[in-house]
Amino acid sequence: ISLTRYPEKRRALDEALEHLPPEDSALPEAKTATERGFRALANAYRQARNTDAEQATAAEKERLDYFTLWVHQIKTPISALDLMAQSDDPVDRELLRQEVFKIGRYADAALTYQRLKSIHGDLALADVPLYPLCCTAVKALRPIFLYRRIGLEMEPFQGVALSDAKWLGMALEQVLTNALKYTPPGGSITVGLREPLVLFVRDTGPGIGAEDLPRVFERGFTGRIGRMEREGEKSTGIGLYLCKQACDILGHGVSIASPPGEGVTVTFDLRRERFEPFA
């Protein structure tokens, strides 16, 4: 009986192999335990392949969405530089520096976004002194502080966290950049340590609506304030997303509070009750 069924099964199997991965209905009927086992194995491989394909498609869409936003974002300073080049009026050197600075920051953000996908291979855990880390982040953004006349309140403090200085510094810079973006000229930003290993950044901007707070770390979410024009630039909703992703991988907590009329406070909880290896 097996011999008479063999040619039919063989033809069905050959047809299924021509259209990989075969659907369950295209596989020859399983009569024995061994055949049922091989059929289940084939289906498992097909499902795993479909899952991998769906994940790859989702990741590609995420990258495309981000770089579409990024291109629109970086076109603004490029257009400003183009207008300066075409103008017969004397060039405002400070404004020129600001536009070049923006392009550099956007380029850094794009590189960070790409590297974030392989961050686990780039981590270097060590004791990170927090005050020098904050000083480095503020220094990187010094041109914006000066240009927008935004004050900085940051008294020296003690604190050392087990972390990765580069990625924690990136998260801190993203938060400071956001604070600078929304703080009006003449306002101020405060950086300090609320308690051992609980770092905070507070601004004097318009704050975030209660309806937007639960979504501020979502990729691409800008909220009501973010959709408003600010000196020709719109938010892309990427900075806080990058911050949250890095902190999650580092094992740090990050949260946002915005009491009415009190601006925005971002808190980094860098305490570790026990060491947990990175996933």
Buried (B, 14 or more C-beta within 10 A) or exposed (E): EEEEEEEEBEEBEEEBEEEEBBEEEBBBEBEEEEBEEBBEEBBEEBEEEEEEEEEEEEEEEBEEBBEEBBEEBBEBBEEBBEEBEEEEEEEEEEEBEBBBBBBEBBEEBBEBBEBBEEBEEEBEBEEBEBBEBBBEBBEBBEBBBEBBEBEBEBEEBEBBBBBBBBBBBBBBBBBBBBBBBBBEEEBBBBBBBBEEBBBBBBBBBBBBEEEBBEEBBEBEBBBEBBEEEEEEEBBBBBBBBBBBBBBEBBBBEBBBBBEEEEBBBBBBBBEEEEEEEEE
